[in-house]
Amino acid sequence: MSQVNVEIVRTMIDTWEEQGFDATIAAFDPDLEVVDLQSGLGMKNRARGPEGLRHLAEQWTEIFDDWRVQVLDVVDLGGEWVMANVRFHGVGRDSGTPVSNTQFEIYRLIGGRIAEMRVGFPDRDEALAWMLRR
């Protein structure tokens, strides 16, 4: 099942990038829990459900033009857990400054759907340390 979970996460991220968020809705559990560890001042950092995730993501796409994501790696962490290493690119809407950020994301899948997301870990070790504290 773990390789299946890896493919679900990879496909969800690729589909979001290529076709937009609406094309990914079926990948998420209706009770999805999301935490964004890199949200900025005044931004929400937690959400519930796919629509909550949409609103968290819109906070980022509203301040950047040409916002896109590149999957660097997706790995099985055992059981229902998967970790993705992704790089985001964009151009500051107000500043015109190009921005690139690499982060690690932890996903928990239940019944073939993404039920939990923790995004914004700055490095692999911090993401894995969070997993150990769970």
C-alpha positions as CSV (number, residue, x, y, z in Angstrom):
1,M,0.0,0.0,0.0
2,S,2.8,2.4,0.7
3,Q,3.9,2.7,-3.0
4,V,0.3,3.3,-3.9
5,N,0.3,6.2,-1.3
6,V,3.5,7.6,-2.8
7,E,1.8,7.6,-6.3
8,I,-1.4,9.3,-4.9
9,V,0.7,12.2,-3.5
10,R,2.9,12.5,-6.5
11,T,-0.1,12.5,-8.9
12,M,-2.0,15.0,-6.7
13,I,0.9,17.5,-6.8
14,D,1.5,17.0,-10.5
15,T,-2.2,17.3,-11.3
16,W,-2.6,20.5,-9.2
17,E,0.3,22.0,-11.1
18,E,-0.9,21.0,-14.5
19,Q,-4.7,21.2,-14.2
20,G,-5.4,23.3,-11.1
21,F,-6.8,22.6,-7.6
22,D,-10.3,21.5,-8.8
23,A,-8.8,18.5,-10.6
24,T,-7.3,17.2,-7.3
25,I,-10.4,17.3,-5.0
26,A,-11.0,13.5,-5.2
27,A,-7.5,13.0,-3.7
28,F,-8.5,14.5,-0.3
29,D,-10.5,13.2,2.6
30,P,-13.5,15.4,3.3
31,D,-12.1,15.9,6.9
32,L,-8.6,16.8,5.7
33,E,-6.4,18.6,8.2
34,V,-3.8,21.0,6.9
35,V,-1.0,22.9,8.7
36,D,1.3,25.3,6.9
37,L,4.5,25.9,8.9
38,Q,5.7,28.7,6.6
39,S,2.6,30.9,6.5
40,G,3.4,34.6,6.7
41,L,2.2,37.3,9.1
42,G,-1.5,37.7,8.8
43,M,-1.9,34.5,6.9
44,K,-3.9,31.5,8.1
45,N,-1.8,28.5,8.9
46,R,-4.5,25.8,9.5
47,A,-7.4,24.5,7.6
48,R,-10.0,21.7,7.4
49,G,-11.3,20.0,4.3
50,P,-10.4,20.5,0.7
51,E,-12.0,24.0,0.6
52,G,-9.9,25.0,3.6
53,L,-6.8,23.8,1.7
54,R,-7.9,25.9,-1.3
55,H,-8.1,29.0,0.8
56,L,-4.6,28.4,2.3
57,A,-3.2,27.9,-1.2
58,E,-4.9,31.1,-2.5
59,Q,-3.1,33.1,0.2
60,W,0.1,32.3,-1.7
61,T,-1.1,32.5,-5.2
62,E,-2.6,36.0,-4.4
63,I,0.8,37.4,-3.6
64,F,2.9,35.8,-6.3
65,D,2.6,35.7,-10.1
66,D,3.7,32.7,-12.1
67,W,3.3,30.5,-9.0
68,R,4.3,26.9,-9.7
69,V,5.6,23.8,-7.9
70,Q,8.1,21.2,-8.9
71,V,8.2,17.7,-7.3
72,L,11.8,16.8,-6.4
73,D,11.0,13.5,-4.6
74,V,8.2,11.6,-2.9
75,V,9.1,8.8,-0.5
76,D,7.3,6.3,1.6
77,L,7.7,6.8,5.4
78,G,6.0,3.6,6.3
79,G,2.4,2.8,7.0
80,E,0.1,5.6,6.0
81,W,2.8,8.3,5.8
82,V,4.5,9.9,2.8
83,M,7.0,12.7,2.5
84,A,7.4,15.0,-0.5
85,N,10.3,17.3,-1.3
86,V,9.0,20.2,-3.4
87,R,10.3,23.5,-4.8
88,F,8.0,26.4,-5.3
89,H,8.7,29.2,-7.7
90,G,7.0,32.6,-8.2
91,V,7.5,36.3,-8.7
92,G,6.4,38.7,-6.0
93,R,3.3,40.5,-7.3
94,D,4.2,43.8,-5.8
95,S,8.0,43.6,-5.9
96,G,8.6,41.7,-9.1
97,T,11.2,39.7,-7.2
98,P,11.7,36.1,-8.3
99,V,11.3,33.7,-5.3
100,S,12.2,30.0,-5.0
101,N,11.7,27.9,-1.9
102,T,12.3,24.2,-1.3
103,Q,10.4,22.5,1.5
104,F,9.4,19.1,2.8
105,E,5.8,18.0,3.2
106,I,4.3,15.2,5.3
107,Y,1.1,13.5,4.2
108,R,-1.0,10.9,6.0
109,L,-3.3,8.8,3.8
110,I,-6.3,6.9,4.9
111,G,-8.3,4.7,2.5
112,G,-6.4,6.0,-0.5
113,R,-7.1,9.7,0.3
114,I,-5.0,12.4,1.8
115,A,-6.3,13.0,5.4
116,E,-3.5,15.1,6.8
117,M,-0.9,17.5,5.5
118,R,2.0,19.2,7.3
119,V,3.7,21.5,4.8
120,G,6.6,23.9,5.1
121,F,9.3,21.9,6.8
122,P,12.6,23.7,5.9
123,D,14.6,20.4,5.7
124,R,14.2,16.7,5.8
125,D,15.6,16.3,9.3
126,E,13.0,18.6,10.8
127,A,10.2,16.8,8.9
128,L,11.4,13.4,10.2
129,A,11.9,14.7,13.7
130,W,8.2,15.8,13.7
131,M,7.3,12.3,12.6
132,L,9.2,10.8,15.6
133,R,7.3,13.1,18.0
134,R,3.9,12.0,16.7
